[in-house]
Structure formats: structure tokens, C-alpha cells
Amino acid sequence: GNIFTLNSSYENLAYDTYLLDDDINGKFNSLVDIKRSVFQTRDIVTSGRVNELNFSYAYSHKDKFYLGLSVGVPRVEYTSTTTHYENDGKDSMQIVFNADSTYSTTYIDGLPNLHSDYVTKLGFNSLVYTEYFKTQGSGLNLKLGGLVRLNDVVRLGMYFHTPTVYFLNDTYYNSMSAAFDKNPKSPIDSKFPENGGYFEYRVLTPARLSFNSAFVIKKMAVIGLEYEMVNYANAKLLSTKTYDFAGVNKVIKTKYKTGHNVRLGAELNLKPVMFRAGYALQGSPFGDVASGSFVRHNFSLGFGFRGKGKWYFDLVWVKSLTTENYFLFTTLNTSAKLDYNATSLGATVGIKF
């Protein structure tokens, strides 16, 4: 190929910062010797939130049948910054130019036809590659639910959540900074798009259908069980140009499956104190249910207190476990298995009025 076929967000950044060099035969040489060991680190920092404003209506018939309707307006914001570092700490990649403009290197396979620009740069020292991405926007959805109380012990219910349509916009850029042995404190920088990119689109999430039940024991304890089904293959990305996401939507349709989620919880009411325990299984969007990558297990314990007045207090502890495969680069088939183990603690103080 040639320099005009290089991807502006990836390998062209390396070309602009002299990490790639082309020769007269249209081949590219890497100034990072892949047969040498370099020190690599990668930092991934993400932050975000999803807030939702709900307009709800509820109806009860003879204290036996209950119906609910809610229109939701979610607000989304998400930011991700991935920073990849490489450093030739042992100075294993050296280039030495001679008086007659010839040169010698410590690169294992050499560097043929190296351009004279490298007289002022010499061998590779370090690089920093950054991917920045921010999404924000709002959406719209509808939630319907019903509950029937068969008797004082058994209650059955179901709900349906329509797909949420999000109207989103992205800002993004990729950048590369490379330093060489001649002057390692003066790196060469490149960024694409130069002033940052911007893109508007829509995301259609899959609908959710759930069946649930609850069992009340002598007005002192309750056990709840819920099953939820989500067909992730129905998700879509949309824009003003159909072909923008034609390939992505095809992959979603063929790769993603129906997800199965199960939630089990219990509460013991020893007025004014309550104790709670729960378990939630979130199935993988690729079809795995009880185990496998992207299957999440949540275990929780809770404590509640209801005062004589109108105030109340709740405390919850949650342990989350899951695994996933992480690929350092999309062009590499080698992955790392990440074991995710997180513990969170939440507290609620409320006043009824």
C-alpha cells in the first residue's frame, strides 16, 4: 500500500510521528522493534451516569389487581479515556549514523532504506497512544406493569419495558506522541481529528419482559422471585445515513442472543428492624446463562430500620462477580481473562410526608 491507505485514527498517527517509515517499494518499517521487549502499560479510565425522569400512573382495583404505567426520559453521559504507554527502558533500539550517511542499528531485522529524517531522531525511545471518547444525550421509553394478589400469601406479576430510543452525540479523538533517542524530552505529536470529531446518531435498546412472584409469610417475611428476558439481537444503531451502521446491525443480529436474568430476594420484618438477602444472575448477551464470560453474579445483604416517626434508614452490601476477555488490540487474537470482583455499600435515609 501507500500512505494514502493508512487509517487516520490509527496507523497514520504512527506515520505522522515517525513510528512508521515507508520505502520506495511501498513497504512500511516499524521504529518499534516487535522482536524486542518494551515496557507496556495501559490505563483505562471511564466515568458516567444514567439518570431517568419518570412520569407515572398507578391504579388499584379492589385491592386485588394493580396496574402501573410510566413514561421515562433517561439522560446519559459516558466518558472513556484509554492511554497506552510503551518505553524502551533498556535502550535496545539504537540507530547510529556514520559520516557518509550510512547507519547501523541494533534492530534485530534491521531497518532498510531508512529516511535521512532519522538523523535528527535516531532510535525509538517511548510512545503514548490515547483514545478519548464521550457520549451524551437523552432518550424516551414506556414501562407497563401489572400485579394480581391471589390471596394473602401469593402475588403474581409481570412487566414490559418498551425499547428505549436514545438520541446521542459523540465527541472523540485519537492521538499519538512519540519520542526518540536524540531528544527524548521533545516528543512528536499527532491527533485525529485535529479539532476533535463529532457524530450524532440514535440507539434502540432491546425490550424487556419479566414475570415475577412474591410469597408473604405471616406478614413477617416475604420471598420474591423474578425472571427477566432481554433479546439483545433486537438492538440497533441508527443515523441519517442507513449505511453508517448496516454492518454493525448485521453483526448484532447474528452474534447477540436472548439474555436471561434471574433475581431472588427475601426480607424478614422484625419491627422496627428488617433484614434482607438477595441474589441476582445477569446472563450474557451472547447466550450464556449460569456461567461463562459476561455472566454476572450479584450477592447482597441488607438492613433496614423504621422509626416511630416518618423517617427510615436502609443499608445494603453488594458483591459483584463476573469475567470477560480483554483484547489489547483488535488485530491480535490473544486475549486476557479479566476477573471482576467488586464490593459496594449503599445507604438510604428517607422521610415520608
C-alpha positions, -999 to 999 in steps of 0.1 A, spaced: 0 0 0 9 37 4 5 64 30 -29 73 15 -44 39 26 -34 43 62 -62 47 87 -61 83 100 -72 72 136 -46 45 139 -15 37 118 -14 71 101 -8 86 136 23 64 138 34 75 104 29 112 113 50 107 144 78 88 126 70 54 143 63 41 108 85 48 78 78 39 42 103 29 15 104 31 -23 87 -3 -26 56 8 -7 65 -12 24 65 1 59 91 -3 86 83 0 123 106 20 145 93 -1 174 111 -34 170 84 -61 176 112 -86 184 125 -65 213 109 -64 247 95 -30 258 77 -19 289 40 -16 283 12 -2 304 -24 7 296 -47 29 317 -85 28 311 -105 54 329 -143 55 325 -170 75 342 -206 81 335 -242 81 347 -277 73 336 -304 95 352 -341 90 344 -371 113 349 -403 93 352 -440 103 348 -460 75 364 -496 65 370 -509 36 391 -544 20 395 -557 -4 421 -590 -24 417 -605 -38 450 -570 -41 465 -565 -72 443 -555 -60 408 -528 -34 403 -517 -17 371 -489 7 365 -477 30 336 -446 50 334 -431 73 307 -393 75 312 -370 102 299 -334 90 306 -303 112 304 -270 96 296 -234 107 299 -203 85 295 -166 93 291 -138 68 283 -101 76 281 -77 48 271 -40 56 274 -13 31 261 24 36 270 54 19 256 90 26 267 124 12 255 138 13 290 168 -8 282 176 13 251 176 -19 230 166 0 198 196 22 187 204 38 154 239 52 148 246 74 117 280 74 101 297 104 84 288 91 49 251 90 59 251 52 63 239 38 96 240 8 118 212 -4 141 205 -28 170 171 -36 155 170 -74 151 159 -74 115 175 -41 107 158 -10 92 165 -9 54 160 23 34 156 44 64 150 81 55 175 107 64 150 124 87 161 100 114 195 116 117 178 141 140 157 115 158 177 81 160 161 51 176 128 46 194 125 58 230 88 59 240 53 64 228 19 74 243 -13 65 224 -46 79 236 -82 72 226 -108 97 240 -145 92 237 -175 110 252 -212 102 247 -241 123 260 -278 126 251 -313 117 262 -340 91 254 -376 80 257 -393 48 269 -426 33 282 -430 9 311 -461 -12 317 -467 -35 347 -494 -54 365 -499 -74 397 -526 -97 410 -530 -107 446 -543 -143 446 -547 -144 483 -529 -131 514 -498 -152 506 -493 -154 468 -488 -124 444 -481 -127 407 -469 -100 384 -454 -91 351 -440 -61 333 -430 -50 298 -404 -23 291 -405 -10 255 -372 -3 237 -356 29 248 -346 52 219 -316 73 228 -306 105 208 -269 106 213 -239 126 202 -202 116 204 -171 137 207 -138 118 202 -102 119 191 -72 96 188 -37 109 194 -1 97 193 30 111 209 64 96 201 99 103 215 133 93 201 167 88 215 181 121 200 158 142 222 135 121 243 121 151 261 107 166 229 81 142 216 64 145 182 26 147 184 -3 139 161 -41 140 166 -71 130 146 -94 146 140 -72 176 147 -100 196 164 -119 165 176 -147 146 160 -185 149 164 -212 125 154 -250 123 160 -269 90 160 -297 70 177 -295 38 197 -325 15 201 -322 -8 231 -339 -42 233 -373 -45 251 -376 -63 284 -403 -88 295 -405 -101 331 -426 -125 352 -424 -123 390 -439 -137 421 -439 -130 458 -449 -150 489 -458 -133 521 -454 -154 553 -475 -143 583 -469 -107 575 -434 -111 589 -414 -123 559 -416 -121 521 -398 -141 494 -396 -127 458 -386 -144 426 -383 -128 392 -373 -139 357 -365 -114 330 -359 -119 293 -340 -95 270 -335 -102 233 -302 -83 227 -303 -91 190 -331 -65 186 -308 -37 195 -300 -12 167 -279 18 158 -295 44 135 -284 76 118 -295 98 89 -274 76 66 -286 39 66 -252 26 55 -234 41 86 -245 12 108 -256 -15 83 -226 -37 91 -228 -32 128 -265 -40 129 -259 -72 109 -233 -83 135 -257 -75 164 -284 -96 147 -262 -126 142 -239 -125 172 -261 -115 201 -287 -137 217 -315 -136 242 -303 -128 278 -319 -145 308 -318 -127 342 -330 -142 375 -334 -123 408 -342 -139 442 -347 -119 474 -361 -123 509 -369 -99 537 -376 -106 574 -396 -79 592 -389 -78 630 -404 -44 636 -388 -19 637 -358 -38 622 -357 -56 589 -331 -80 574 -327 -87 537 -308 -110 514 -307 -113 477 -291 -129 446 -292 -117 410 -280 -136 380 -274 -115 348 -270 -137 318 -246 -129 290 -259 -111 259 -242 -139 239 -264 -166 253 -245 -180 283 -268 -182 314 -252 -196 346 -215 -193 337 -191 -180 311 -178 -146 300 -200 -116 307 -223 -136 331 -226 -115 363 -235 -128 398 -246 -103 425 -250 -112 461 -265 -87 486 -272 -83 523 -294 -55 537 -306 -40 569 -334 -16 575 -349 4 604 -383 21 606 -386 47 633 -417 56 652 -419 88 632 -418 93 594 -382 86 589 -364 54 578 -329 41 572 -316 13 549 -282 -2 544 -271 -26 517 -239 -45 509 -234 -59 473 -208 -83 459 -205 -85 421 -186 -112 402 -180 -116 365 -154 -125 339 -146 -112 304 -120 -114 277 -100 -83 270 -81 -78 238 -52 -53 239 -55 -46 202 -83 -57 178 -57 -70 154 -44 -95 180 -62 -128 187 -45 -132 221 -68 -121 250 -65 -117 287 -92 -131 310 -103 -105 335 -119 -115 367 -141 -87 380 -147 -87 418 -164 -56 432 -180 -47 465 -203 -18 471 -220 -3 501 -251 18 499 -272 37 525 -306 54 523 -321 79 547 -357 90 540 -386 109 554 -422 102 545 -447 130 542 
